[in-house]
């Protein structure tokens, strides 16, 4: 009986360990030799056990070595080793989950999530790290959170505008992003806007809130030349829309824009909306024919023209805008939004730097800042600010 239990335990952990490795090989679309190595290692362990060549601690050591070999074959059996293992894993696992859900239900899982009403952010749910303080700022129709570093001059500020398809509200993780922005800009203050969201609040309410937030910063004594506007996804699109409106109103413009995967074309007419459907880990699908005309919900626009530059900045004239850094992933459905903005800004004479990261996904350095590509993107932000 005792021997039977040991045998069952042995094969259970073999199935769990090597089954997981084989499953990840499949998800990562690894080359054939990675499967072969994993199967040979597993077969070798079974053979050694049954022949009783090794026992006790020696056999345990061989098992650990076998697991290490399988893991390395998993890492280095990937088709494109220029992508970090962690970044590749996040992208492909996310894609597998989203595509599987789409195949079963015919719907996009993020679209489903975005269909639920967003919960208001609880300001008390996050405590600022040592050396910082965080204050809630009440605007006329929205809120913001001012993160400041102790003993700093408080003369520089990053204006953070969060993403979420204009539907999701501010979430706690953006506080950690605020700390990263502060570190990138000499310990600057960070003003994070918690704007009104759809479907209750449609265009132009989010834009009005963004404009009011910018005005508030100026009223507090921050100079426009010391304000950096940073946004991701819908927040990056809103950052562009706000800057365009400031320019059109002949107001003082911010120092620069830092944009992560901007959602700038709500009409979904860019090339990548067709070519990246099967590559995108968030909004994509394994079957192009199942994908909706608008894979990202466009609730915010209401009945307004989707080509309105204040809704879809991809259709704007960029004459006179401040310098901008745009960073995006090569596997994004929204890739053409970033490319269009960068190309139009460059044509208009704007100082723009566009970086496309191979194998990366939507807002990769906001969602996963600690992967190698995420760390590199944050380094580029710091370099762009200080160049």
Secondary structure, DSSP 8 states (H G I E B T S, - for coil): -HHHHHHHHHHHHHHHHHHHHHHHHHHTT--HHHHHHHHHHHHHHHHHHHHTSS-HHHHHHHHHHHHHHHHHHHHHTSS-TTS-HHHHHHHHHHHHHHHHHHHHHSS-HHHHHHTS------GGG----TTEEEEEEE-SS-EEEEEEETT-----EEEEE--STTTS---THHHHHHHHHHHHTTT-EEEEEE---TTTS-TTHHHHHHHHHHHHHHHTT--GGGEEEEEETHHHHHHHHHHHHHHHTT----SEEEEES----TT--STHHHHSTTT-SSS--S-GGGS-S-SS--GGGTTS-TT-TTT-GGGS--TT--EEEEEEETT-TTHHHHHHHHHHHHHTT--EEEEEETT--TTHHHH-TTSHHHHHHHHHHHHHHH-
